[in-house]
Amino acid sequence: MNGLVLRSLGVLSRSCAGSAQEAAVRAFATGASPSKKDVLYNLNNPDPDAVASVKSYLTSLYNGAKLEPSSADDSLELTSKIEKKYKAAAIVEYGLQNISVPLDYSKSNLAPVKRYAAELRTLGKQAGFEDPAVEVSKRLADTAATADSVKELLSKNQSLMSPELYAALLEAVQQVENSTNSTVTLDGSSPAYKAFAKNVEGIATAHGIPAKLLVDVKKGSTDDAVVKEYARYQQHAAVQDAIAELEALKADATVLLDKHLGKSAEQVRKEQAATLAAAIKKAEAAKGAPWAVQFLEDVKRVEWFDACVAENPAVGPKVAA
């Protein structure tokens, strides 16, 4: 009897679900705008009309993305998450198009890099991302909850570190494990962990990481000096990350130029500079010929334009009326 009831309920639930999906598909086919519930019903529906309508619905969310946060509906949690992701993607895609990338920055003037890093942080906040330090802290906490050893914790968070820092920390763990003939666990009171922590202090100093400052901040210090020092460190770290990213972009651009031009980017720049210098020398030797005068004036205008762009890449030159 119970088996019959269960089977009947199973048939009933399947028929109800099928009816709901069919109704949603029919609504899609007639051109009616799908609701969130319709989309939720049809996320896994292979029907072509359902697939097309789900895509259309998500695209409309993407195109209509705004900066204000989306209100979550508990009954439609999955749809809400999808909506938030598409909105974040739209914000980032549009925002990146309006951020000037200072590939020609100078190490003697890091103002363009600081501006670039600040604009990226602002864009991240608009898209709903947390502060990088908070994101890293959460990820470390999540992985620490499931890691059985320091080595496993490092492995799970390798992407958060530079290759050099990761290698140094891994070597420090291995040294302690070799000397103690045991695994370094996450037990802060164990002798092995204390030995590893002592080695980490030296590694942090070598890589420019203020270990004591970070520990004080993690403990929740409200000392004004600590807060200010931490803010300075965060800005410094953001600038260094931006520089690393810019250098990677420049390297990629150079490889691309090398591939398409058959010459190195540096060789092309040298040849262009040599050609321009030869042309200027020829114009100066022409001693006032109309073409030479015009050419030298054009060179000055180009130099002025390049200088203005280098001074403020986001705005460019301003011509006085």
C-alpha positions in Angstrom: 0.0 0.0 0.0 2.7 2.4 1.0 4.6 1.5 -2.2 1.6 2.3 -4.3 1.1 5.6 -2.6 4.7 6.6 -3.1 4.6 5.5 -6.7 1.4 7.6 -7.2 3.1 10.6 -5.6 6.1 10.2 -7.9 3.9 10.1 -11.0 1.9 13.0 -9.7 5.0 15.1 -9.0 6.5 14.3 -12.4 3.3 15.1 -14.2 2.9 18.4 -12.3 6.5 19.4 -13.1 5.9 18.4 -16.7 2.8 20.5 -16.9 4.6 23.5 -15.4 7.4 23.2 -17.9 5.0 22.8 -20.8 3.1 25.8 -19.7 6.2 27.8 -19.4 7.4 26.7 -22.8 4.0 27.5 -24.4 4.3 31.0 -22.8 7.7 31.4 -24.3 6.6 30.3 -27.7 3.8 32.8 -27.7 6.2 35.6 -27.1 5.3 36.3 -23.5 8.1 37.6 -21.3 9.4 34.8 -19.1 9.3 35.3 -15.3 12.0 34.3 -12.9 9.9 31.2 -12.0 9.6 30.2 -15.7 13.4 30.5 -16.0 13.9 28.4 -12.9 11.6 25.7 -14.2 13.4 25.6 -17.5 17.1 25.9 -16.6 17.6 22.2 -17.3 14.9 21.8 -19.9 16.4 20.7 -23.3 13.4 22.1 -25.3 14.8 24.6 -27.9 12.2 27.2 -27.0 13.0 27.0 -23.3 16.7 27.2 -23.9 16.3 30.2 -26.2 14.1 32.0 -23.7 16.4 31.4 -20.8 19.3 32.8 -22.8 17.1 35.8 -23.8 16.2 36.4 -20.1 19.8 36.2 -18.9 20.9 38.5 -21.8 18.3 41.0 -20.8 19.7 41.0 -17.3 23.2 41.4 -18.6 22.3 44.4 -20.9 20.2 46.0 -18.2 22.7 45.7 -15.4 22.8 48.6 -12.9 25.1 49.5 -10.0 22.5 49.0 -7.3 22.5 45.6 -5.6 19.9 43.0 -6.6 17.3 42.0 -4.0 17.5 38.3 -3.4 14.4 36.2 -3.3 14.7 33.2 -1.0 12.4 31.1 -3.2 14.5 31.9 -6.3 18.0 31.8 -4.9 19.6 30.2 -8.0 18.1 32.8 -10.3 19.1 35.6 -8.0 22.7 34.3 -8.0 22.7 34.2 -11.8 21.3 37.7 -12.0 24.0 39.1 -9.7 26.8 37.4 -11.7 25.5 38.8 -15.0 25.1 42.3 -13.5 28.7 42.1 -12.1 30.0 41.0 -15.5 28.3 43.8 -17.3 29.6 46.4 -14.8 33.2 45.1 -15.1 33.0 44.8 -18.9 31.7 48.4 -19.3 34.0 49.8 -16.6 37.2 48.4 -18.0 36.6 50.1 -21.3 36.8 53.5 -19.4 40.0 52.8 -17.5 43.2 53.9 -19.2 46.0 51.4 -18.9 49.3 53.2 -18.3 51.6 50.9 -20.2 54.2 53.7 -20.7 54.4 54.5 -17.0 57.8 55.6 -15.6 59.3 54.2 -12.4 60.2 57.7 -11.4 56.5 58.7 -11.5 54.0 56.1 -10.3 51.0 58.4 -10.2 49.4 56.8 -13.3 49.8 53.4 -11.8 48.3 54.5 -8.5 45.3 56.0 -10.4 45.0 52.7 -12.4 45.0 50.6 -9.2 42.5 52.9 -7.5 40.1 52.8 -10.5 40.2 49.0 -10.6 39.4 48.9 -6.8 36.5 51.3 -7.4 35.2 49.2 -10.3 35.4 46.0 -8.2 33.3 47.6 -5.4 30.7 48.7 -8.0 30.5 45.2 -9.3 30.0 43.8 -5.8 33.4 42.4 -5.1 34.9 42.7 -1.6 38.2 44.3 -0.7 41.1 42.0 -1.9 42.4 41.7 1.6 39.0 40.5 2.8 38.7 38.1 -0.1 42.1 36.6 0.6 41.3 36.3 4.4 38.1 34.5 3.7 39.7 32.1 1.2 42.5 31.3 3.7 39.9 30.7 6.4 37.9 28.4 4.2 40.9 26.3 3.0 42.3 26.2 6.6 39.0 24.6 7.8 39.6 21.6 5.5 43.4 21.4 5.3 45.1 18.8 7.4 48.6 20.3 7.2 50.5 23.5 6.5 51.8 22.0 3.2 48.2 21.3 2.1 47.1 24.8 3.1 49.9 26.3 1.0 49.1 24.1 -2.0 45.4 25.2 -1.9 46.4 28.8 -1.8 49.3 28.8 -4.3 47.5 31.1 -6.7 47.5 33.9 -4.0 51.3 34.0 -3.8 54.2 34.7 -6.1 56.1 31.7 -7.3 59.1 32.8 -5.3 57.1 33.2 -2.0 55.4 29.9 -2.5 58.7 28.1 -3.1 60.3 29.7 0.0 57.4 28.8 2.3 57.3 25.2 0.9 61.0 24.9 1.5 60.6 26.1 5.0 57.9 23.5 5.7 60.0 20.8 4.2 63.0 21.7 6.4 60.9 21.5 9.6 59.4 18.2 8.5 62.8 16.8 7.8 64.2 17.9 11.1 61.2 16.7 13.2 60.4 13.7 11.0 56.7 14.7 11.2 54.1 16.6 9.3 53.6 20.3 10.2 50.0 20.5 11.2 47.9 23.7 11.7 48.2 23.3 15.5 49.7 26.6 16.5 50.9 25.2 19.9 53.0 22.3 18.4 56.8 22.6 18.3 56.9 21.9 14.6 54.4 24.8 13.8 56.3 27.2 16.0 59.6 26.3 14.2 57.9 26.9 10.9 56.4 30.2 12.1 59.8 31.4 13.1 61.1 30.7 9.6 58.2 32.5 8.1 59.2 35.7 9.8 62.5 35.8 7.9 60.8 34.9 4.6 58.2 37.7 5.1 61.0 40.2 5.7 62.9 39.0 2.6 59.7 39.5 0.5 58.8 42.9 1.9 55.8 41.6 3.9 55.3 43.3 7.3 54.4 40.2 9.2 54.0 41.8 12.6 51.8 44.5 11.2 49.5 42.0 9.5 49.3 40.0 12.8 48.4 43.1 14.7 45.7 43.9 12.2 44.4 40.4 12.2 44.1 40.6 16.0 41.9 43.7 15.6 44.2 46.4 16.7 42.6 49.8 16.6 45.8 51.7 17.3 45.9 54.8 15.0 49.6 54.2 14.0 48.8 50.5 13.1 45.7 51.5 11.0 47.6 54.2 9.1 50.6 51.9 8.5 48.3 49.1 7.2 46.6 51.6 4.8 50.0 52.6 3.4 51.0 48.9 3.0 47.7 48.1 1.2 48.3 51.0 -1.2 51.9 49.8 -1.8 50.8 46.3 -2.4 48.1 47.4 -4.8 50.6 49.4 -6.8 53.1 46.6 -6.9 50.4 44.2 -8.1 49.4 46.8 -10.8 53.0 47.1 -11.9 53.3 43.3 -12.2 50.1 43.2 -14.3 51.3 46.1 -16.5 54.6 44.4 -17.1 52.8 41.2 -18.0 50.6 43.2 -20.5 53.7 44.9 -22.0 55.4 41.5 -22.4 52.3 40.1 -24.1 52.1 43.1 -26.4 55.8 42.7 -27.3 55.4 39.1 -28.1 52.4 40.0 -30.3 54.4 42.6 -32.2 57.3 40.2 -32.6 54.9 37.6 -34.0 53.2 39.8 -36.5 56.1 42.1 -37.5 58.8 39.5 -37.7 61.0 41.9 -35.7 61.4 42.6 -32.0 59.4 45.6 -30.7 62.6 47.2 -29.5 64.1 46.8 -33.0 61.1 48.4 -34.6 61.3 51.4 -32.1 65.0 51.9 -32.9 64.4 51.8 -36.7 61.5 54.3 -36.4 63.6 56.6 -34.3 66.5 56.3 -36.7 64.3 57.1 -39.7 62.8 60.1 -38.0 66.2 61.4 -37.0 67.4 61.0 -40.6 64.4 62.9 -41.9 64.8 65.7 -39.4 68.5 66.0 -40.3 67.6 66.1 -44.0 65.0 68.8 -43.4 67.4 70.9 -41.4 70.0 70.6 -44.2 67.4 71.9 -46.7 67.9 75.4 -45.2 64.4 76.9 -45.2 62.8 75.0 -48.1 59.0 75.1 -47.8 58.6 71.4 -47.4 61.4 71.3 -44.7 59.8 74.1 -42.7 56.4 72.4 -42.8 57.9 69.0 -41.9 59.8 70.4 -38.9 56.6 72.2 -37.7 54.7 68.9 -38.0 57.4 67.1 -36.0 57.0 69.7 -33.2 53.2 69.2 -33.2 53.6 65.4 -32.9 56.1 65.8 -30.1 53.7 68.2 -28.3 50.9 65.7 -28.8 52.9 62.8 -27.5 54.0 64.8 -24.4 50.4 65.7 -23.6 49.2 62.1 -23.9 52.0 60.9 -21.7 51.2 63.5 -19.1 47.5 62.6 -18.9 46.6 59.4 -20.9 43.0 59.4 -19.8 42.2 62.9 -21.0 44.9 63.6 -23.7 45.8 66.9 -25.2 43.7 70.0 -24.8 43.8 72.5 -27.6 43.3 76.1 -26.5 40.5 78.0 -28.4 
